[in-house]
């Protein structure tokens, strides 16, 4: 596994595993996401690459150092990147660089867990396909009668004064 190439849901999955969560990759409507099992609440989305609260908690707990750095390339262009370092860990002194500080933190956490031996990477994750019945319920459309009945309920409950003139004109 090349940690430098991990991104998105795959990086979220391996970060969740490194943090000790029971995680799985799920797919729905062509998108992939990481889901963890949290006792007693059930399943939750886990996206530290997109959520600052999760990434910052990892960085604080593991005592990572983060700072921006200006990288120079061969064609004399400059780009600001974020560096995440594990300076306080006596067993692993690694660093990762990425345009997003959250991604750099997650990659560093996965590399640190592999180096410590607490993460087994022998088994590659397989995205679980959604249940067809659940997906059918999630994307089912209302027929015309259901849509009209829903509109009538909304009209009566929420906006009776706005449509009273329209309904009297339609009746006459």
C-alpha positions in Angstrom: 0.0 0.0 0.0 1.4 3.4 -1.0 0.3 5.9 1.7 1.2 8.8 -0.6 -1.5 7.8 -3.0 -4.3 7.3 -0.4 -7.1 9.8 -0.7 -10.8 10.3 -0.1 -12.8 7.4 1.3 -9.8 5.0 1.3 -7.8 7.3 3.4 -10.7 7.8 5.7 -11.1 4.1 6.1 -7.5 3.5 6.9 -7.4 6.4 9.3 -10.5 5.0 11.1 -8.8 1.6 11.3 -5.6 3.2 12.7 -7.7 5.0 15.3 -9.1 1.6 16.4 -12.6 2.0 15.0 -14.7 -0.8 13.4 -14.9 0.7 9.9 -16.1 -0.3 6.5 -16.2 1.3 3.0 -19.7 1.8 1.7 -21.0 2.8 -1.7 -24.2 4.5 -2.6 -25.2 6.0 -5.9 -21.7 5.7 -7.2 -20.1 7.5 -4.2 -17.9 5.9 -1.6 -17.7 6.8 2.0 -16.3 5.4 5.3 -18.7 4.3 8.0 -17.7 3.4 11.6 -19.6 1.6 14.2 -20.0 3.7 17.4 -21.4 2.0 20.5 -24.3 2.6 21.5 -25.3 5.1 18.8 -24.8 2.9 15.7 -23.2 3.8 12.4 -21.7 7.2 11.7 -19.9 8.8 8.8 -16.2 9.2 9.4 -14.4 11.7 7.2 -11.4 13.2 8.8 -10.1 14.3 5.4 -13.1 16.7 5.2 -13.9 17.4 8.8 -11.6 19.6 10.8 -12.9 18.4 14.2 -11.9 14.8 13.5 -8.5 15.7 12.0 -7.6 18.2 14.7 -8.5 15.7 17.4 -6.1 13.2 15.9 -3.4 15.8 15.6 -3.9 16.9 19.2 -4.0 13.5 20.7 -1.0 12.2 18.8 0.9 15.6 19.3 1.6 16.2 15.6 3.3 19.4 14.5 1.8 21.1 11.4 2.9 24.1 9.5 2.8 25.5 6.0 5.9 25.2 3.8 6.8 26.8 0.4 7.8 24.1 -2.0 9.9 24.9 -5.1 9.7 22.8 -8.2 12.0 22.4 -11.2 10.2 24.9 -13.3 10.8 27.7 -10.7 7.1 27.6 -9.5 6.3 27.8 -5.9 3.4 26.2 -4.0 2.3 26.3 -0.4 1.8 22.9 1.1 1.1 21.7 4.6 3.6 19.5 6.5 2.5 17.2 9.3 5.3 15.7 11.5 5.3 13.2 14.4 8.1 14.8 16.4 7.0 13.6 19.8 6.8 9.9 19.0 9.9 8.1 20.1 9.2 5.1 17.8 8.3 6.9 14.6 9.6 10.2 13.3 7.6 10.6 10.1 6.3 13.5 8.1 3.8 13.9 5.2 3.2 16.8 2.9 -0.1 17.6 1.1 -2.0 20.7 -0.1 -4.6 20.0 2.6 -3.5 19.8 6.2 -6.2 17.3 7.0 -5.0 14.8 4.4 -1.4 15.2 5.7 -2.5 14.4 9.2 -4.5 11.4 8.1 -1.6 10.0 6.1 0.8 10.5 9.0 -1.6 8.7 11.3 -1.9 5.7 9.0 1.9 5.5 8.5 2.4 5.8 12.3 0.0 3.0 13.0 1.7 0.7 10.4 5.1 1.5 11.9 3.9 0.7 15.4 2.4 -2.5 14.3 -1.2 -1.7 15.4 -2.6 -1.6 11.9 -2.7 -4.7 9.7 -2.7 -3.8 6.0 -2.8 -7.3 4.5 -6.6 -7.1 3.8 -7.6 -4.4 1.2 -11.0 -2.9 1.9 -13.8 -3.7 -0.5 -16.7 -1.2 -0.8 -19.9 -2.8 0.3 -22.7 -2.4 -2.2 -25.9 -0.9 -0.9 -29.0 -3.0 -0.3 -31.2 -2.8 -3.4 -34.4 -2.5 -1.3 -32.9 0.4 0.7 -31.7 2.1 -2.5 -35.1 1.7 -4.1 -36.8 3.3 -1.2 -34.3 6.1 -1.1 -34.7 7.1 -4.8 -38.3 6.3 -5.4 -40.3 9.1 -6.9 -43.9 10.0 -6.0 -46.5 9.5 -8.6 -48.8 12.4 -9.6 -51.6 11.5 -7.2 -49.1 11.3 -4.2 -47.5 14.6 -5.2 -50.9 16.3 -5.5 -52.0 15.0 -2.1 -48.8 16.1 -0.5 -49.2 19.6 -2.0 -52.8 19.8 -0.7 -51.7 18.8 2.8 -49.0 21.5 2.7 -51.4 24.1 1.4 -53.9 23.3 4.2 -51.4 23.1 7.0 -48.8 25.7 6.2 -50.2 28.3 4.0 -54.0 28.5 4.3 -54.3 32.3 3.7 -52.1 32.4 0.6 -54.0 29.9 -1.3 -57.6 30.7 -0.2 -58.0 33.2 -3.1 -56.7 30.7 -5.6 -59.0 27.9 -4.4 -62.1 30.1 -4.6 -61.3 31.2 -8.1 -60.7 27.6 -9.2 -64.1 26.6 -7.8 -66.1 29.3 -9.6 
